[in-house]
């Protein structure tokens, strides 16, 4: 995005567009996983009336995410000057006025919350939680991004929050299974830890890495790799609970999911790995094709019933629990 040629009469505004990271909006497709899960719970939701809340919710999520990106860019500016690539961002280069950036941060957050409230109350609460997590992650004194392991966990919790947004856009009075939310959280933690590992290796110097990000003073390549296995195992555990309890057919998806994590780790182990910049992963054509196939098969299996699997495992699916009824 920063390599684009910008018209001169737009050059003063462009840095503020850049720090909103519009090119990162694709991450909000993680919200969309909540939509097929909601439809799986209630197939009657497949109507044209469901399109509007999902579309409005997606825009609201993008605005809240951009609000978080703005405060991230603003507060990370001094440290980004120490990074070999991030030093070229608008804030380290002095192209952004801090007062205007703070106004942009608040404005985007308020617009996102206003749209979120148009969807429904539970959706707005989760959108507010997404914004609060951005504050905790970036703003002192908490600034969880500087704490080992907590940096990964507090950032990746945005995954289950986005899933909840997709779910609540269609079903505001019920909750998805906790096992699914935990599995989605741990998968996000795996991806984030791979990113940390790639960043740490790319900087290459322990002192320079610690000056850029305080958590790197504790991290080592070994510790980051070990954390990857923990997050992958935890996601498998919680994902298995969800599959056995709610839809045993998804067990056929397990080899594909394992392959996806392995494929991503392979990319993360490259020198100057592209996982440092997830917005550039679209250039990894084989991985994107594999990911698309995985998503398609997941959705197909979600709406497929194979009686032989139920007989084999001796498991019957449970009804998704609600806010006001016992299971």
N, C-alpha and C positions, 0 to 999 in steps of 0.2 A: 504493500500500500504506500509506503514512504517513497518508493521509486517512481511513482506516477508524476507526470509533468502537469503542474497545476497552473491554470490561467493566472496572470499577474493580478487581476482585479479580485481574485479569490484567495490570494496568498496569505492575507492577514487572518482569514477565517479558517483556512485549511488546517493549521496546527491544532485547533480546537476540535475539528472533526477527527483528526488522527488520534488524539488522546481519548476520544470516545470509543475507539477501536471498533468501528462498524464492521471491519473485516473479521471480527471475532464473533459476530452475531450467529454464525453457523453453529456455535456451541449450544445455542438454545434449542437445537433440534433434540437435545437430550430431554427436553420437556415433552416432546412428542411421544416418547415411550409410554408416558402415562395415559395417552389417548387410547391405543389398542388395549391396554390393560383394563381401562374403564369399560371399553366396548365388550371385552371378554366377560366382564362382570355383569354387564347389562346390554345385550345385543340390540335392544330397542333404541339405543342411542344413535344408531346409524340412520340419521335423518339430516335434511338440509339445515334444520334449526341448530344442529350441533356445530356447524361451520363457524358461525359468528363468534361464539364465546372462545373457541379455540384460536381463531385468527386474532381477535382482540387481545387474548391472553398472551399470544406469542409476541405481539408488538410491545405489550406492557413489560414482558420479561426482558426483551431486548433493551428497552429504555432503562430499566433498573440495572441491568448488567453494565450498560454504558456508564451509568452514574458511578458504579463501583470502579470501572476502568479509569475514569477521570481522576478519582481520588488516589488510585494506585499510581498513575503516572505522575501526579503532582508530588506526592510524598516520597516516591522512589527516585525523583529527579536527581538529587545530590549523589546517591549511590550509583545510579545508572551511568554517571560520568566515569565510573571506574570499570565499567563493563566494556569489553572490546567491540560489541555491536550496539548495545542499548544506548551508548553515548551519543548515537546519532538521532535519538528520539527528540521530539520537539521541546520537551521541558529541559533536558540537559543542554540543549543548544541555545536556550534562552529565548525561544520563540513564543513562549506562553506567559501571560501575566497571571500571577497567582490569584489575584482578586477575581478576575474573569473566570478562571478555572473553577474556583469555589462556587461561583454563581451557576456555572454549567453543571457542576456536581449536584447541587440542590435542585436545580430546575429539572434535570433529567429524572432524578429520583421522584420528585413530586408528580411529574407527568406520568411516569410509570405507575405510581401508586394510584393516581386518579383513574387510569385505564383499568388497573387491576380491580378497583372497587366496582367498576362498571360490570365486571364479570360476575363476581359474587364475593361475599364476606370471607369465607375460608381461603379463596384464591388470593385476596388482598392480604390476609394475614401471612400467608407463605411468601408472597412477594416482598412484604415488609421484612420477613425473616432473612430473605436473600440479601436485601439491602443492608440489614444489620450485620450479617456475616461479613459483608464487604468492609464495613467500618471496623469490626473486630480484627479483621485480617490486615488492614492497612494503617489504622490510626493508633498512635500511642495513647495511653500507656500499654494497652494490650498488644497490639500489632503482632498477632500470632504468627505472621509469616517469618518472624525472626526466631521462633522456638523450634528446636529439632522435633520432628515427627508431628507436632501440633500444626506446623505449617502445612504439611501434606493433608492432615485430617480435616483442618478447618477450611481449607480450600476445596477439597473434594466433597465435602458435605453439600456443596451446591448441586451435586448430581441428584441425590434423593429429593432435594428441595425442588429441582426442576421437574422431576417425575411427579411430585405432588401437585405442581402447578398444572401439568397436563391432565392429571386425574381430576382435580377440583374444578377445572374448566367445564367438565361434563357431569361430575358427581360431587356436589358440594356437601352432601350429608353423610358420606361414608368414607372410610379410610382404606387404602390399599394395605396388604399384609406387611407387617414390620420386617419379616424375613426378606421380602423383595427390596425394601428400602435399604436395609443393611447390606445386602449383596451389591446393590447399585453404588452405595457409598464406598465399599471396599474396592470395587472395580475402578472407581474414580481415583481412589488413593493409589492404586497400582499405576495408573497412567501418570498421575502427578509425581510419584516417586521416580518413575522412569525419566520424566522431564528433569527432576532435580539431579539425578545421576548424570544425565547428558550435559547439563549445565556445569556441574562440578568438574567433569572430565575436560570440557571444552576450555574452561578458564585455566586449568592445568597447574596453578600455583596456589598452595594452601593459604598463604597470607593474602593474596589478592582476592581469592574466593571469599574469605572471611570478611574482608573489608567491604566487599560487595553485598554479601548476605550473611548476617550473624550466625545463622544456623549452620553455615558451612564450616564454622570454627569447630563444631562438634562432629559433623558428618565426615565419613571417609567413604571410599568406593565400596569397601566391604560392608559397612553399616547400611548403606543405601541399598545394596543388592540383597542383603538379608531382609530388609523391610519389604522388598518386592515380594519375596516368597511368603511373608506373613500376610500381606494384603491379598495375594492371589489365593492362598489357602482359606482365608476368612471369607472371601467372596464365594468360593466353591461351597463352603459349609452352608452359608445362609441361602445361596442359590439352590442348593440341594433340598433344604427345608421347604422352600417355596414350591419347588417342583413336585416333591412327594406329597405335600399337603394340598396343593391346589390344582396342579395340572401335570400329571406324570409324563405326558407326551413330550414335555420339554426336556426330558432326560436325553432325548436323541440330539438335542442341541449342544450338549456338553462337549463333545469332541470339537465342534466348530468354535465354541467359546474358548476352549483351551488353545486352539490354533491361533485365534485372534490375539490372545495375550502373548503367545510365543512370537508371533509375527511382529507385534509392536515392540517387544523387547529386543528382537533382532535389529529393528530400525534404531532403537535407542542406544545400542552398543556401537553404532558407527561413530567414527571421528566426526566432530562437528555435526552431530545428529540433528535431523530436522524436527525431532520431537521437542526441541527447545522452543520451537515456534509452531504450535499446533495449527495455526491458521495457514501454514504452508504445506500441510500434510496432503492436500489435494493433489500435489505433484507426485505423490507416491502412488502411482496408478495401480500396481498390483495389490497394494494394501487396501486402497479404496474399493477396488472391485470385490476383494474378499469380504470387506466389511459390509458392502451392499448385499452380497449374497447371504451373509450371516443374518442381517436384519430381515431380509425377505423370508428366509427359512424360519426364523423365530416367530414371525407373525403368522405364517402358515401353520406351524405346529401349535400355536396358541389357540387356533380355532379348529383344531383337528382332534378327534377322539379315536383312540386305538384301544379297543376293549382288551386285547391280548395283554397289553402292558399292565392294565389294572388287575387282571387275573394273575399275572406273573408276580407282581410286587404285592398283591393283596391290599391295594390302597384305593380308597375312594376319595375323590376331591371334596374339600370342605367348602362351605359357603363363605364368601368374604364377609368379615364381620363389619358391623356398623357402629355409628356413634351412639345410637339409642336402643340397640337391641343386643341381647346376648347371642353368642354364636350357637 
